[in-house]
């Protein structure tokens, strides 16, 4: 029965997320599932198959609007409804912080701290890659985070969200998050150097800039293999 439930969740994710950009597609859901199961094993849930099932299905469906239906687990729906970063910045939790919730949310955040995924997300939102005239927003509220009226950049997304995630992790395994954040800091330093070296050209204003960014992304990809 558990295997059938997992397969049904996988099929639902693949169907509902088809056509989405690569930052929130079915492959993202599968990566979050794998990260969540790894975290769950490290935190001792391997001996609790029922709790593992909650983690796995919630991870697979965390980016899908799910309504509570007959036979669904309320714990799964509660995790999904409370996942968003927007809920965290508003400081209004919509779910009891269970271990299962913490695992799925941390897994989603670990997958979010990817440089290539950040640029993919920014592209899907038609954000500018980098503009030194557009500064990161301080004291970001839920309303500001959700606003579609303010012009933003992918580099600002590092400052406004991604760099903060390492301090918002809920499980004890913070080492992996911190390690990945080091790569983001490295990328940010490279961007700053490019802006100084090529004033007025922006992040990809020269062949040298483009090559440097590609190199950073390739190193990051190799490090995660």
TIZALO-778090 format. One record per residue (C-alpha): x, y, z; chain; residue number from 1. Coordinates in Angstrom, 1 decimal. Layout:
REM TIZALO-778090
+--------+--------+--------+-----+-----+
!     px !     py !     pz ! mol ! seq !
+--------+--------+--------+-----+-----+
!      X !      Y !      Z !   A ! NUM !
...
+--------+--------+--------+-----+-----+
END
This chain:
REM TIZALO-778090
+--------+--------+--------+-----+-----+
!     px !     py !     pz ! mol ! seq !
+--------+--------+--------+-----+-----+
!    0.0 !    0.0 !    0.0 !   A !   1 !
!    2.8 !    2.4 !    0.8 !   A !   2 !
!    4.5 !    1.8 !   -2.5 !   A !   3 !
!    1.3 !    2.4 !   -4.3 !   A !   4 !
!    0.8 !    5.7 !   -2.4 !   A !   5 !
!    4.3 !    6.9 !   -3.3 !   A !   6 !
!    3.9 !    6.0 !   -7.0 !   A !   7 !
!    0.5 !    7.9 !   -7.0 !   A !   8 !
!    2.3 !   10.9 !   -5.5 !   A !   9 !
!    5.1 !   10.7 !   -8.1 !   A !  10 !
!    2.6 !   10.5 !  -10.9 !   A !  11 !
!    0.6 !   13.5 !   -9.5 !   A !  12 !
!    3.8 !   15.5 !   -9.2 !   A !  13 !
!    4.8 !   14.7 !  -12.8 !   A !  14 !
!    1.4 !   15.5 !  -14.1 !   A !  15 !
!    0.8 !   18.7 !  -12.2 !   A !  16 !
!    4.3 !   20.1 !  -12.6 !   A !  17 !
!    4.7 !   19.4 !  -16.3 !   A !  18 !
!    5.6 !   22.5 !  -18.2 !   A !  19 !
!    6.9 !   24.4 !  -15.2 !   A !  20 !
!   10.3 !   26.0 !  -15.2 !   A !  21 !
!   13.2 !   23.9 !  -14.0 !   A !  22 !
!   13.4 !   25.5 !  -10.6 !   A !  23 !
!    9.9 !   24.1 !   -9.6 !   A !  24 !
!    9.4 !   21.1 !  -11.9 !   A !  25 !
!    8.9 !   17.5 !  -11.1 !   A !  26 !
!   12.7 !   16.9 !  -11.0 !   A !  27 !
!   12.9 !   19.4 !   -8.2 !   A !  28 !
!   10.2 !   17.5 !   -6.3 !   A !  29 !
!   12.1 !   14.3 !   -6.8 !   A !  30 !
!   15.3 !   15.9 !   -5.5 !   A !  31 !
!   13.5 !   17.2 !   -2.4 !   A !  32 !
!   12.1 !   13.8 !   -1.8 !   A !  33 !
!   15.6 !   12.2 !   -1.9 !   A !  34 !
!   17.0 !   14.9 !    0.3 !   A !  35 !
!   14.1 !   14.5 !    2.8 !   A !  36 !
!   14.5 !   10.8 !    3.0 !   A !  37 !
!   18.3 !   11.2 !    3.6 !   A !  38 !
!   17.6 !   13.7 !    6.4 !   A !  39 !
!   15.0 !   11.4 !    7.9 !   A !  40 !
!   17.4 !    8.5 !    8.0 !   A !  41 !
!   20.0 !   10.6 !    9.7 !   A !  42 !
!   17.5 !   11.7 !   12.3 !   A !  43 !
!   16.4 !    8.2 !   13.1 !   A !  44 !
!   13.1 !    7.8 !   11.2 !   A !  45 !
!   14.2 !    4.7 !    9.3 !   A !  46 !
!   12.5 !    2.5 !   12.0 !   A !  47 !
!    9.2 !    4.4 !   11.6 !   A !  48 !
!    7.8 !    3.5 !    8.1 !   A !  49 !
!    4.6 !    5.4 !    8.7 !   A !  50 !
!    6.5 !    8.6 !    9.5 !   A !  51 !
!    8.8 !    8.1 !    6.5 !   A !  52 !
!    5.8 !    7.7 !    4.2 !   A !  53 !
!    4.5 !   11.1 !    5.5 !   A !  54 !
!    7.9 !   12.7 !    4.7 !   A !  55 !
!    8.1 !   11.1 !    1.3 !   A !  56 !
!    4.6 !   12.0 !    0.0 !   A !  57 !
!    4.8 !   15.5 !    1.5 !   A !  58 !
!    8.1 !   16.1 !   -0.2 !   A !  59 !
!    6.8 !   15.0 !   -3.6 !   A !  60 !
!    3.7 !   17.2 !   -3.4 !   A !  61 !
!    5.1 !   20.2 !   -1.5 !   A !  62 !
!    4.8 !   22.6 !   -4.5 !   A !  63 !
!    1.3 !   21.5 !   -5.5 !   A !  64 !
!   -2.0 !   22.9 !   -4.3 !   A !  65 !
!   -3.5 !   19.9 !   -2.4 !   A !  66 !
!   -6.9 !   19.9 !   -0.8 !   A !  67 !
!   -7.8 !   17.6 !    2.0 !   A !  68 !
!   -9.8 !   14.7 !    0.6 !   A !  69 !
!  -11.3 !   11.5 !    2.0 !   A !  70 !
!   -8.5 !    9.2 !    3.0 !   A !  71 !
!   -5.6 !   11.7 !    2.8 !   A !  72 !
!   -3.3 !   12.2 !    5.8 !   A !  73 !
!   -3.9 !   15.5 !    7.5 !   A !  74 !
!   -0.2 !   15.6 !    8.5 !   A !  75 !
!    0.8 !   15.6 !    4.8 !   A !  76 !
!   -1.6 !   18.5 !    3.9 !   A !  77 !
!   -0.5 !   20.5 !    6.9 !   A !  78 !
!    3.2 !   20.2 !    5.9 !   A !  79 !
!    2.4 !   21.3 !    2.4 !   A !  80 !
!    0.4 !   24.3 !    3.5 !   A !  81 !
!    3.2 !   25.5 !    5.8 !   A !  82 !
!    6.2 !   25.1 !    3.5 !   A !  83 !
!    6.6 !   28.5 !    1.9 !   A !  84 !
!    9.3 !   31.0 !    2.6 !   A !  85 !
!    6.6 !   33.7 !    2.6 !   A !  86 !
!    5.1 !   32.1 !    5.8 !   A !  87 !
!    8.5 !   32.3 !    7.5 !   A !  88 !
!    9.1 !   36.0 !    6.7 !   A !  89 !
!    5.6 !   36.9 !    7.9 !   A !  90 !
!    6.5 !   35.1 !   11.2 !   A !  91 !
!    3.0 !   33.6 !   11.2 !   A !  92 !
!    3.4 !   29.8 !   11.2 !   A !  93 !
!    0.4 !   27.9 !    9.7 !   A !  94 !
!    1.5 !   24.5 !   10.9 !   A !  95 !
!    2.7 !   22.8 !   14.1 !   A !  96 !
!    6.5 !   22.3 !   13.7 !   A !  97 !
!    6.7 !   18.5 !   13.7 !   A !  98 !
!    9.9 !   16.7 !   12.8 !   A !  99 !
!    8.3 !   15.6 !    9.6 !   A ! 100 !
!    7.6 !   19.2 !    8.6 !   A ! 101 !
!   11.1 !   20.3 !    9.6 !   A ! 102 !
!   12.7 !   17.6 !    7.4 !   A ! 103 !
!   10.6 !   18.4 !    4.3 !   A ! 104 !
!   11.1 !   22.1 !    4.7 !   A ! 105 !
!   14.8 !   21.8 !    5.2 !   A ! 106 !
!   15.1 !   19.5 !    2.2 !   A ! 107 !
!   13.3 !   22.0 !    0.0 !   A ! 108 !
!   15.6 !   24.7 !    1.3 !   A ! 109 !
!   18.7 !   22.7 !    0.6 !   A ! 110 !
!   17.7 !   22.2 !   -3.0 !   A ! 111 !
!   16.9 !   26.0 !   -3.2 !   A ! 112 !
!   20.5 !   26.9 !   -2.3 !   A ! 113 !
!   21.7 !   26.1 !   -5.8 !   A ! 114 !
!   23.3 !   28.7 !   -8.0 !   A ! 115 !
!   22.0 !   27.4 !  -11.3 !   A ! 116 !
!   18.5 !   26.9 !   -9.8 !   A ! 117 !
!   18.5 !   30.5 !   -8.6 !   A ! 118 !
!   19.3 !   31.8 !  -12.1 !   A ! 119 !
!   16.6 !   29.5 !  -13.6 !   A ! 120 !
!   14.0 !   30.8 !  -11.1 !   A ! 121 !
!   15.0 !   34.4 !  -11.9 !   A ! 122 !
!   14.7 !   33.7 !  -15.6 !   A ! 123 !
!   11.2 !   32.3 !  -15.1 !   A ! 124 !
!   10.2 !   35.5 !  -13.3 !   A ! 125 !
!   11.8 !   37.6 !  -16.1 !   A ! 126 !
!   14.1 !   39.1 !  -13.4 !   A ! 127 !
!   17.2 !   41.0 !  -14.5 !   A ! 128 !
!   20.3 !   39.0 !  -13.7 !   A ! 129 !
!   22.2 !   41.8 !  -12.1 !   A ! 130 !
!   21.7 !   45.6 !  -11.8 !   A ! 131 !
!   23.9 !   47.5 !   -9.3 !   A ! 132 !
!   21.2 !   50.2 !   -9.2 !   A ! 133 !
!   18.6 !   47.8 !   -7.8 !   A ! 134 !
!   19.5 !   47.1 !   -4.2 !   A ! 135 !
!   18.3 !   44.1 !   -2.1 !   A ! 136 !
!   15.2 !   44.9 !    0.0 !   A ! 137 !
!   15.8 !   45.0 !    3.8 !   A ! 138 !
!   13.3 !   43.8 !    6.3 !   A ! 139 !
!   11.5 !   41.8 !    3.6 !   A ! 140 !
!    7.8 !   41.3 !    4.5 !   A ! 141 !
!    5.5 !   38.6 !    3.0 !   A ! 142 !
!    3.8 !   41.3 !    1.0 !   A ! 143 !
!    7.1 !   42.6 !   -0.5 !   A ! 144 !
!    8.3 !   39.1 !   -1.2 !   A ! 145 !
!    5.1 !   38.2 !   -3.0 !   A ! 146 !
!    4.9 !   41.6 !   -4.9 !   A ! 147 !
!    5.1 !   41.5 !   -8.7 !   A ! 148 !
!    5.3 !   45.2 !   -9.0 !   A ! 149 !
!    8.9 !   45.7 !   -7.8 !   A ! 150 !
!   11.7 !   45.1 !  -10.3 !   A ! 151 !
!   14.2 !   42.5 !   -8.9 !   A ! 152 !
!   17.4 !   40.7 !   -9.9 !   A ! 153 !
!   18.6 !   37.2 !   -9.4 !   A ! 154 !
!   21.7 !   38.5 !   -7.5 !   A ! 155 !
!   19.3 !   40.2 !   -5.0 !   A ! 156 !
!   17.5 !   36.9 !   -4.5 !   A ! 157 !
!   20.8 !   35.6 !   -2.9 !   A ! 158 !
!   20.6 !   38.4 !   -0.3 !   A ! 159 !
!   16.9 !   38.5 !    0.2 !   A ! 160 !
!   16.3 !   34.7 !    0.6 !   A ! 161 !
!   19.1 !   32.2 !   -0.2 !   A ! 162 !
!   21.8 !   33.5 !    2.2 !   A ! 163 !
!   19.2 !   33.5 !    5.0 !   A ! 164 !
!   18.2 !   29.9 !    4.6 !   A ! 165 !
!   21.1 !   28.4 !    6.5 !   A ! 166 !
!   20.0 !   30.2 !    9.6 !   A ! 167 !
!   16.4 !   29.1 !    9.1 !   A ! 168 !
!   17.1 !   25.3 !    9.0 !   A ! 169 !
!   15.0 !   23.4 !   11.5 !   A ! 170 !
!   16.8 !   20.1 !   11.7 !   A ! 171 !
!   20.2 !   19.6 !   13.4 !   A ! 172 !
!   22.0 !   18.9 !   10.2 !   A ! 173 !
!   23.2 !   22.4 !    9.3 !   A ! 174 !
!   26.6 !   21.4 !    7.9 !   A ! 175 !
!   25.4 !   20.6 !    4.4 !   A ! 176 !
!   23.4 !   23.9 !    4.2 !   A ! 177 !
!   26.4 !   25.9 !    5.4 !   A ! 178 !
!   28.7 !   24.1 !    2.9 !   A ! 179 !
!   26.5 !   24.9 !    0.0 !   A ! 180 !
!   26.2 !   28.5 !    1.2 !   A ! 181 !
!   30.0 !   28.8 !    0.9 !   A ! 182 !
!   29.6 !   28.3 !   -2.8 !   A ! 183 !
!   27.0 !   31.0 !   -3.1 !   A ! 184 !
!   29.3 !   33.4 !   -1.2 !   A ! 185 !
!   32.1 !   32.5 !   -3.7 !   A ! 186 !
!   29.7 !   33.4 !   -6.5 !   A ! 187 !
!   28.7 !   36.6 !   -4.9 !   A ! 188 !
!   32.4 !   37.6 !   -4.5 !   A ! 189 !
!   33.0 !   36.9 !   -8.2 !   A ! 190 !
!   30.0 !   39.0 !   -9.1 !   A ! 191 !
!   31.4 !   41.9 !   -7.0 !   A ! 192 !
!   34.8 !   41.6 !   -8.7 !   A ! 193 !
!   33.3 !   41.6 !  -12.1 !   A ! 194 !
!   31.3 !   44.7 !  -11.4 !   A ! 195 !
!   34.4 !   46.5 !  -10.3 !   A ! 196 !
!   36.5 !   45.3 !  -13.2 !   A ! 197 !
!   33.8 !   46.1 !  -15.8 !   A ! 198 !
!   32.0 !   49.2 !  -14.6 !   A ! 199 !
!   28.9 !   49.9 !  -16.7 !   A ! 200 !
!   28.8 !   46.5 !  -18.4 !   A ! 201 !
!   26.9 !   44.6 !  -15.7 !   A ! 202 !
!   27.4 !   40.9 !  -14.8 !   A ! 203 !
!   27.6 !   39.5 !  -18.3 !   A ! 204 !
!   29.0 !   42.6 !  -20.0 !   A ! 205 !
!   32.1 !   41.0 !  -21.4 !   A ! 206 !
!   33.4 !   37.6 !  -22.6 !   A ! 207 !
!   35.6 !   37.4 !  -19.5 !   A ! 208 !
!   32.6 !   37.9 !  -17.2 !   A ! 209 !
!   30.5 !   35.2 !  -19.0 !   A ! 210 !
!   33.4 !   32.8 !  -18.8 !   A ! 211 !
!   33.9 !   33.4 !  -15.1 !   A ! 212 !
!   30.3 !   32.8 !  -14.3 !   A ! 213 !
!   30.2 !   29.6 !  -16.4 !   A ! 214 !
!   33.3 !   28.3 !  -14.6 !   A ! 215 !
!   31.8 !   28.9 !  -11.2 !   A ! 216 !
!   28.7 !   27.0 !  -12.2 !   A ! 217 !
!   30.7 !   24.1 !  -13.6 !   A ! 218 !
!   32.8 !   23.9 !  -10.4 !   A ! 219 !
!   29.6 !   23.9 !   -8.4 !   A ! 220 !
!   28.0 !   21.1 !  -10.5 !   A ! 221 !
!   31.1 !   19.0 !  -10.2 !   A ! 222 !
!   31.2 !   19.5 !   -6.4 !   A ! 223 !
!   27.7 !   18.1 !   -6.0 !   A ! 224 !
!   28.3 !   15.0 !   -8.1 !   A ! 225 !
+--------+--------+--------+-----+-----+
END
